[in-house]
């Protein structure tokens, strides 16, 4: 490559690098892939579900699931309390922010679902707190759910061997 071609390539490289740097600053935030539009459109019923049940305000969901028969508290910290139907082999997990958490009130449901031959962890979030803490909460749970999905996928792959 001659010096002349480097003279023209350097500004292009610098421009590409300058355009990429803002994207790199946001890399810590998990970006959810865009959901393709359904062929027939979502039904109102499906849009109003919280892990297969009717949705509501976060405080209503916290009250509903923290007192639901068959669910037991399986986790508690200064930020969250979680309920499940089974401590070791849960078919559903409800996690709620506690008073004092910046995103309070918020309810998160994670549920493994069979889709074709795959086991997929579905997540629903209802957050009635301030916008910024709710965005952070959703991002944090997206990261945790992605890690859980990777572990599930790995376990399934190992069982197939």
Biotite code that builds the C-alpha atoms (Angstrom):
import biotite.structure as struc

atoms = struc.array([
    struc.Atom([0.000, 0.000, 0.000], chain_id="A", res_id=1, res_name="UNK", atom_name="CA", element="C"),
    struc.Atom([1.412, 3.397, -0.882], chain_id="A", res_id=2, res_name="UNK", atom_name="CA", element="C"),
    struc.Atom([1.500, 6.479, 1.296], chain_id="A", res_id=3, res_name="UNK", atom_name="CA", element="C"),
    struc.Atom([-1.157, 8.061, -0.922], chain_id="A", res_id=4, res_name="UNK", atom_name="CA", element="C"),
    struc.Atom([-3.656, 5.246, -0.269], chain_id="A", res_id=5, res_name="UNK", atom_name="CA", element="C"),
    struc.Atom([-2.963, 5.400, 3.470], chain_id="A", res_id=6, res_name="UNK", atom_name="CA", element="C"),
    struc.Atom([-3.682, 9.127, 3.400], chain_id="A", res_id=7, res_name="UNK", atom_name="CA", element="C"),
    struc.Atom([-7.208, 8.370, 2.104], chain_id="A", res_id=8, res_name="UNK", atom_name="CA", element="C"),
    struc.Atom([-7.772, 5.270, 4.254], chain_id="A", res_id=9, res_name="UNK", atom_name="CA", element="C"),
    struc.Atom([-6.852, 6.918, 7.571], chain_id="A", res_id=10, res_name="UNK", atom_name="CA", element="C"),
    struc.Atom([-9.780, 9.404, 7.609], chain_id="A", res_id=11, res_name="UNK", atom_name="CA", element="C"),
    struc.Atom([-12.240, 6.642, 6.674], chain_id="A", res_id=12, res_name="UNK", atom_name="CA", element="C"),
    struc.Atom([-10.881, 4.425, 9.471], chain_id="A", res_id=13, res_name="UNK", atom_name="CA", element="C"),
    struc.Atom([-11.120, 7.334, 11.932], chain_id="A", res_id=14, res_name="UNK", atom_name="CA", element="C"),
    struc.Atom([-14.716, 8.021, 10.884], chain_id="A", res_id=15, res_name="UNK", atom_name="CA", element="C"),
    struc.Atom([-15.666, 4.346, 11.339], chain_id="A", res_id=16, res_name="UNK", atom_name="CA", element="C"),
    struc.Atom([-13.986, 4.280, 14.744], chain_id="A", res_id=17, res_name="UNK", atom_name="CA", element="C"),
    struc.Atom([-15.754, 7.486, 15.828], chain_id="A", res_id=18, res_name="UNK", atom_name="CA", element="C"),
    struc.Atom([-19.096, 6.030, 14.791], chain_id="A", res_id=19, res_name="UNK", atom_name="CA", element="C"),
    struc.Atom([-18.416, 2.750, 16.642], chain_id="A", res_id=20, res_name="UNK", atom_name="CA", element="C"),
    struc.Atom([-17.314, 4.284, 19.961], chain_id="A", res_id=21, res_name="UNK", atom_name="CA", element="C"),
    struc.Atom([-20.797, 5.443, 21.071], chain_id="A", res_id=22, res_name="UNK", atom_name="CA", element="C"),
    struc.Atom([-22.105, 1.930, 20.366], chain_id="A", res_id=23, res_name="UNK", atom_name="CA", element="C"),
    struc.Atom([-19.302, 0.430, 22.454], chain_id="A", res_id=24, res_name="UNK", atom_name="CA", element="C"),
    struc.Atom([-20.249, 2.670, 25.385], chain_id="A", res_id=25, res_name="UNK", atom_name="CA", element="C"),
    struc.Atom([-23.711, 1.086, 25.368], chain_id="A", res_id=26, res_name="UNK", atom_name="CA", element="C"),
    struc.Atom([-22.470, -2.513, 25.093], chain_id="A", res_id=27, res_name="UNK", atom_name="CA", element="C"),
    struc.Atom([-23.058, -3.148, 28.814], chain_id="A", res_id=28, res_name="UNK", atom_name="CA", element="C"),
    struc.Atom([-26.796, -2.833, 28.249], chain_id="A", res_id=29, res_name="UNK", atom_name="CA", element="C"),
    struc.Atom([-28.485, -5.885, 26.825], chain_id="A", res_id=30, res_name="UNK", atom_name="CA", element="C"),
    struc.Atom([-30.533, -4.944, 23.818], chain_id="A", res_id=31, res_name="UNK", atom_name="CA", element="C"),
    struc.Atom([-33.560, -7.119, 23.211], chain_id="A", res_id=32, res_name="UNK", atom_name="CA", element="C"),
    struc.Atom([-33.826, -8.304, 19.639], chain_id="A", res_id=33, res_name="UNK", atom_name="CA", element="C"),
    struc.Atom([-36.782, -6.791, 17.799], chain_id="A", res_id=34, res_name="UNK", atom_name="CA", element="C"),
    struc.Atom([-39.806, -9.031, 17.834], chain_id="A", res_id=35, res_name="UNK", atom_name="CA", element="C"),
    struc.Atom([-41.129, -9.856, 14.380], chain_id="A", res_id=36, res_name="UNK", atom_name="CA", element="C"),
    struc.Atom([-44.685, -8.798, 13.698], chain_id="A", res_id=37, res_name="UNK", atom_name="CA", element="C"),
    struc.Atom([-47.114, -11.707, 14.036], chain_id="A", res_id=38, res_name="UNK", atom_name="CA", element="C"),
    struc.Atom([-48.967, -12.726, 10.891], chain_id="A", res_id=39, res_name="UNK", atom_name="CA", element="C"),
    struc.Atom([-52.451, -12.224, 12.339], chain_id="A", res_id=40, res_name="UNK", atom_name="CA", element="C"),
    struc.Atom([-51.623, -9.697, 15.044], chain_id="A", res_id=41, res_name="UNK", atom_name="CA", element="C"),
    struc.Atom([-51.626, -10.268, 18.806], chain_id="A", res_id=42, res_name="UNK", atom_name="CA", element="C"),
    struc.Atom([-54.902, -10.750, 20.594], chain_id="A", res_id=43, res_name="UNK", atom_name="CA", element="C"),
    struc.Atom([-55.873, -8.469, 23.466], chain_id="A", res_id=44, res_name="UNK", atom_name="CA", element="C"),
    struc.Atom([-55.934, -11.526, 25.729], chain_id="A", res_id=45, res_name="UNK", atom_name="CA", element="C"),
    struc.Atom([-52.327, -12.451, 24.886], chain_id="A", res_id=46, res_name="UNK", atom_name="CA", element="C"),
    struc.Atom([-51.173, -8.856, 25.312], chain_id="A", res_id=47, res_name="UNK", atom_name="CA", element="C"),
    struc.Atom([-52.712, -8.790, 28.792], chain_id="A", res_id=48, res_name="UNK", atom_name="CA", element="C"),
    struc.Atom([-51.064, -11.916, 30.178], chain_id="A", res_id=49, res_name="UNK", atom_name="CA", element="C"),
    struc.Atom([-48.543, -12.223, 32.967], chain_id="A", res_id=50, res_name="UNK", atom_name="CA", element="C"),
    struc.Atom([-47.051, -15.712, 32.533], chain_id="A", res_id=51, res_name="UNK", atom_name="CA", element="C"),
    struc.Atom([-50.356, -17.079, 31.309], chain_id="A", res_id=52, res_name="UNK", atom_name="CA", element="C"),
    struc.Atom([-52.532, -15.301, 33.884], chain_id="A", res_id=53, res_name="UNK", atom_name="CA", element="C"),
    struc.Atom([-54.381, -11.978, 33.620], chain_id="A", res_id=54, res_name="UNK", atom_name="CA", element="C"),
    struc.Atom([-52.061, -9.057, 34.221], chain_id="A", res_id=55, res_name="UNK", atom_name="CA", element="C"),
    struc.Atom([-52.633, -6.025, 36.416], chain_id="A", res_id=56, res_name="UNK", atom_name="CA", element="C"),
    struc.Atom([-50.778, -3.305, 38.249], chain_id="A", res_id=57, res_name="UNK", atom_name="CA", element="C"),
    struc.Atom([-47.537, -4.445, 39.879], chain_id="A", res_id=58, res_name="UNK", atom_name="CA", element="C"),
    struc.Atom([-48.911, -4.043, 43.414], chain_id="A", res_id=59, res_name="UNK", atom_name="CA", element="C"),
    struc.Atom([-51.912, -6.234, 42.475], chain_id="A", res_id=60, res_name="UNK", atom_name="CA", element="C"),
    struc.Atom([-49.567, -8.897, 41.080], chain_id="A", res_id=61, res_name="UNK", atom_name="CA", element="C"),
    struc.Atom([-47.382, -8.774, 44.201], chain_id="A", res_id=62, res_name="UNK", atom_name="CA", element="C"),
    struc.Atom([-50.449, -9.276, 46.388], chain_id="A", res_id=63, res_name="UNK", atom_name="CA", element="C"),
    struc.Atom([-51.896, -12.014, 44.143], chain_id="A", res_id=64, res_name="UNK", atom_name="CA", element="C"),
    struc.Atom([-48.775, -14.173, 43.910], chain_id="A", res_id=65, res_name="UNK", atom_name="CA", element="C"),
    struc.Atom([-47.252, -13.627, 47.345], chain_id="A", res_id=66, res_name="UNK", atom_name="CA", element="C"),
    struc.Atom([-50.421, -15.099, 48.868], chain_id="A", res_id=67, res_name="UNK", atom_name="CA", element="C"),
    struc.Atom([-51.305, -17.671, 46.182], chain_id="A", res_id=68, res_name="UNK", atom_name="CA", element="C"),
    struc.Atom([-51.743, -21.207, 47.544], chain_id="A", res_id=69, res_name="UNK", atom_name="CA", element="C"),
    struc.Atom([-49.128, -23.602, 46.215], chain_id="A", res_id=70, res_name="UNK", atom_name="CA", element="C"),
    struc.Atom([-46.430, -20.927, 45.942], chain_id="A", res_id=71, res_name="UNK", atom_name="CA", element="C"),
    struc.Atom([-43.751, -20.543, 48.569], chain_id="A", res_id=72, res_name="UNK", atom_name="CA", element="C"),
    struc.Atom([-41.108, -17.952, 49.205], chain_id="A", res_id=73, res_name="UNK", atom_name="CA", element="C"),
    struc.Atom([-37.809, -19.249, 47.842], chain_id="A", res_id=74, res_name="UNK", atom_name="CA", element="C"),
    struc.Atom([-35.625, -16.127, 47.992], chain_id="A", res_id=75, res_name="UNK", atom_name="CA", element="C"),
    struc.Atom([-35.457, -12.857, 49.902], chain_id="A", res_id=76, res_name="UNK", atom_name="CA", element="C"),
    struc.Atom([-32.941, -9.996, 49.883], chain_id="A", res_id=77, res_name="UNK", atom_name="CA", element="C"),
    struc.Atom([-33.039, -6.287, 50.629], chain_id="A", res_id=78, res_name="UNK", atom_name="CA", element="C"),
    struc.Atom([-34.187, -5.694, 47.018], chain_id="A", res_id=79, res_name="UNK", atom_name="CA", element="C"),
    struc.Atom([-36.287, -8.709, 46.023], chain_id="A", res_id=80, res_name="UNK", atom_name="CA", element="C"),
    struc.Atom([-38.549, -11.463, 47.211], chain_id="A", res_id=81, res_name="UNK", atom_name="CA", element="C"),
    struc.Atom([-39.264, -14.493, 45.018], chain_id="A", res_id=82, res_name="UNK", atom_name="CA", element="C"),
    struc.Atom([-41.975, -17.136, 45.066], chain_id="A", res_id=83, res_name="UNK", atom_name="CA", element="C"),
    struc.Atom([-42.114, -20.434, 43.219], chain_id="A", res_id=84, res_name="UNK", atom_name="CA", element="C"),
    struc.Atom([-44.105, -23.636, 43.036], chain_id="A", res_id=85, res_name="UNK", atom_name="CA", element="C"),
    struc.Atom([-41.005, -25.780, 43.665], chain_id="A", res_id=86, res_name="UNK", atom_name="CA", element="C"),
    struc.Atom([-37.655, -24.759, 45.136], chain_id="A", res_id=87, res_name="UNK", atom_name="CA", element="C"),
    struc.Atom([-35.543, -27.182, 43.102], chain_id="A", res_id=88, res_name="UNK", atom_name="CA", element="C"),
    struc.Atom([-37.535, -27.730, 39.903], chain_id="A", res_id=89, res_name="UNK", atom_name="CA", element="C"),
    struc.Atom([-39.683, -24.633, 39.437], chain_id="A", res_id=90, res_name="UNK", atom_name="CA", element="C"),
    struc.Atom([-42.232, -24.447, 36.659], chain_id="A", res_id=91, res_name="UNK", atom_name="CA", element="C"),
    struc.Atom([-42.700, -20.718, 37.384], chain_id="A", res_id=92, res_name="UNK", atom_name="CA", element="C"),
    struc.Atom([-40.842, -18.044, 39.379], chain_id="A", res_id=93, res_name="UNK", atom_name="CA", element="C"),
    struc.Atom([-42.326, -14.728, 40.495], chain_id="A", res_id=94, res_name="UNK", atom_name="CA", element="C"),
    struc.Atom([-39.911, -12.049, 41.692], chain_id="A", res_id=95, res_name="UNK", atom_name="CA", element="C"),
    struc.Atom([-41.025, -8.756, 43.215], chain_id="A", res_id=96, res_name="UNK", atom_name="CA", element="C"),
    struc.Atom([-39.190, -5.610, 44.221], chain_id="A", res_id=97, res_name="UNK", atom_name="CA", element="C"),
    struc.Atom([-39.592, -4.666, 47.880], chain_id="A", res_id=98, res_name="UNK", atom_name="CA", element="C"),
    struc.Atom([-40.482, -1.227, 49.213], chain_id="A", res_id=99, res_name="UNK", atom_name="CA", element="C"),
    struc.Atom([-37.386, 0.943, 49.066], chain_id="A", res_id=100, res_name="UNK", atom_name="CA", element="C"),
    struc.Atom([-36.175, -0.526, 45.745], chain_id="A", res_id=101, res_name="UNK", atom_name="CA", element="C"),
    struc.Atom([-35.925, 2.253, 43.103], chain_id="A", res_id=102, res_name="UNK", atom_name="CA", element="C"),
    struc.Atom([-38.208, 0.347, 40.679], chain_id="A", res_id=103, res_name="UNK", atom_name="CA", element="C"),
    struc.Atom([-40.866, -0.491, 43.305], chain_id="A", res_id=104, res_name="UNK", atom_name="CA", element="C"),
    struc.Atom([-43.495, -1.680, 42.642], chain_id="A", res_id=105, res_name="UNK", atom_name="CA", element="C"),
    struc.Atom([-42.414, -4.222, 40.049], chain_id="A", res_id=106, res_name="UNK", atom_name="CA", element="C"),
    struc.Atom([-43.266, -7.848, 39.313], chain_id="A", res_id=107, res_name="UNK", atom_name="CA", element="C"),
    struc.Atom([-41.272, -10.259, 37.145], chain_id="A", res_id=108, res_name="UNK", atom_name="CA", element="C"),
    struc.Atom([-42.411, -13.696, 36.059], chain_id="A", res_id=109, res_name="UNK", atom_name="CA", element="C"),
    struc.Atom([-40.106, -16.276, 34.477], chain_id="A", res_id=110, res_name="UNK", atom_name="CA", element="C"),
    struc.Atom([-41.472, -19.532, 33.176], chain_id="A", res_id=111, res_name="UNK", atom_name="CA", element="C"),
    struc.Atom([-39.904, -22.325, 31.107], chain_id="A", res_id=112, res_name="UNK", atom_name="CA", element="C"),
    struc.Atom([-42.047, -23.111, 28.050], chain_id="A", res_id=113, res_name="UNK", atom_name="CA", element="C"),
    struc.Atom([-41.667, -25.806, 25.359], chain_id="A", res_id=114, res_name="UNK", atom_name="CA", element="C"),
    struc.Atom([-41.514, -24.283, 21.892], chain_id="A", res_id=115, res_name="UNK", atom_name="CA", element="C"),
    struc.Atom([-41.087, -26.972, 19.288], chain_id="A", res_id=116, res_name="UNK", atom_name="CA", element="C"),
    struc.Atom([-38.139, -29.035, 20.453], chain_id="A", res_id=117, res_name="UNK", atom_name="CA", element="C"),
    struc.Atom([-36.705, -26.243, 22.600], chain_id="A", res_id=118, res_name="UNK", atom_name="CA", element="C"),
    struc.Atom([-37.169, -25.235, 26.226], chain_id="A", res_id=119, res_name="UNK", atom_name="CA", element="C"),
    struc.Atom([-37.397, -21.434, 26.311], chain_id="A", res_id=120, res_name="UNK", atom_name="CA", element="C"),
    struc.Atom([-37.548, -19.233, 29.409], chain_id="A", res_id=121, res_name="UNK", atom_name="CA", element="C"),
    struc.Atom([-40.312, -16.667, 28.917], chain_id="A", res_id=122, res_name="UNK", atom_name="CA", element="C"),
    struc.Atom([-40.266, -13.508, 30.985], chain_id="A", res_id=123, res_name="UNK", atom_name="CA", element="C"),
    struc.Atom([-42.957, -10.942, 31.768], chain_id="A", res_id=124, res_name="UNK", atom_name="CA", element="C"),
    struc.Atom([-42.244, -7.674, 33.595], chain_id="A", res_id=125, res_name="UNK", atom_name="CA", element="C"),
    struc.Atom([-44.737, -5.217, 35.043], chain_id="A", res_id=126, res_name="UNK", atom_name="CA", element="C"),
    struc.Atom([-42.999, -2.198, 36.523], chain_id="A", res_id=127, res_name="UNK", atom_name="CA", element="C"),
    struc.Atom([-44.977, 0.750, 37.837], chain_id="A", res_id=128, res_name="UNK", atom_name="CA", element="C"),
    struc.Atom([-42.001, 2.569, 39.337], chain_id="A", res_id=129, res_name="UNK", atom_name="CA", element="C"),
    struc.Atom([-40.057, 5.438, 37.739], chain_id="A", res_id=130, res_name="UNK", atom_name="CA", element="C"),
    struc.Atom([-39.000, 4.958, 34.100], chain_id="A", res_id=131, res_name="UNK", atom_name="CA", element="C"),
    struc.Atom([-35.212, 4.829, 34.577], chain_id="A", res_id=132, res_name="UNK", atom_name="CA", element="C"),
    struc.Atom([-35.177, 2.312, 37.465], chain_id="A", res_id=133, res_name="UNK", atom_name="CA", element="C"),
    struc.Atom([-37.743, 0.197, 35.577], chain_id="A", res_id=134, res_name="UNK", atom_name="CA", element="C"),
    struc.Atom([-35.497, 0.152, 32.497], chain_id="A", res_id=135, res_name="UNK", atom_name="CA", element="C"),
    struc.Atom([-32.552, -0.931, 34.654], chain_id="A", res_id=136, res_name="UNK", atom_name="CA", element="C"),
    struc.Atom([-34.655, -3.620, 36.315], chain_id="A", res_id=137, res_name="UNK", atom_name="CA", element="C"),
    struc.Atom([-35.782, -4.982, 32.938], chain_id="A", res_id=138, res_name="UNK", atom_name="CA", element="C"),
    struc.Atom([-32.205, -4.970, 31.681], chain_id="A", res_id=139, res_name="UNK", atom_name="CA", element="C"),
    struc.Atom([-30.945, -6.756, 34.809], chain_id="A", res_id=140, res_name="UNK", atom_name="CA", element="C"),
    struc.Atom([-33.607, -9.435, 34.471], chain_id="A", res_id=141, res_name="UNK", atom_name="CA", element="C"),
    struc.Atom([-32.933, -9.785, 30.729], chain_id="A", res_id=142, res_name="UNK", atom_name="CA", element="C"),
    struc.Atom([-29.293, -10.514, 31.608], chain_id="A", res_id=143, res_name="UNK", atom_name="CA", element="C"),
    struc.Atom([-30.252, -13.027, 34.330], chain_id="A", res_id=144, res_name="UNK", atom_name="CA", element="C"),
    struc.Atom([-32.781, -14.714, 32.040], chain_id="A", res_id=145, res_name="UNK", atom_name="CA", element="C"),
    struc.Atom([-30.218, -14.945, 29.223], chain_id="A", res_id=146, res_name="UNK", atom_name="CA", element="C"),
    struc.Atom([-27.764, -16.616, 31.637], chain_id="A", res_id=147, res_name="UNK", atom_name="CA", element="C"),
    struc.Atom([-30.470, -19.023, 32.804], chain_id="A", res_id=148, res_name="UNK", atom_name="CA", element="C"),
    struc.Atom([-31.365, -19.815, 29.174], chain_id="A", res_id=149, res_name="UNK", atom_name="CA", element="C"),
    struc.Atom([-27.694, -20.534, 28.396], chain_id="A", res_id=150, res_name="UNK", atom_name="CA", element="C"),
    struc.Atom([-27.497, -22.911, 31.382], chain_id="A", res_id=151, res_name="UNK", atom_name="CA", element="C"),
    struc.Atom([-30.694, -24.691, 30.296], chain_id="A", res_id=152, res_name="UNK", atom_name="CA", element="C"),
    struc.Atom([-29.400, -24.996, 26.730], chain_id="A", res_id=153, res_name="UNK", atom_name="CA", element="C"),
    struc.Atom([-26.077, -26.378, 27.996], chain_id="A", res_id=154, res_name="UNK", atom_name="CA", element="C"),
    struc.Atom([-27.800, -28.948, 30.232], chain_id="A", res_id=155, res_name="UNK", atom_name="CA", element="C"),
    struc.Atom([-30.007, -30.089, 27.348], chain_id="A", res_id=156, res_name="UNK", atom_name="CA", element="C"),
    struc.Atom([-26.975, -30.364, 25.038], chain_id="A", res_id=157, res_name="UNK", atom_name="CA", element="C"),
    struc.Atom([-25.089, -32.434, 27.654], chain_id="A", res_id=158, res_name="UNK", atom_name="CA", element="C"),
    struc.Atom([-28.072, -34.779, 28.070], chain_id="A", res_id=159, res_name="UNK", atom_name="CA", element="C"),
    struc.Atom([-28.154, -35.377, 24.319], chain_id="A", res_id=160, res_name="UNK", atom_name="CA", element="C"),
    struc.Atom([-24.514, -36.601, 24.326], chain_id="A", res_id=161, res_name="UNK", atom_name="CA", element="C"),
])
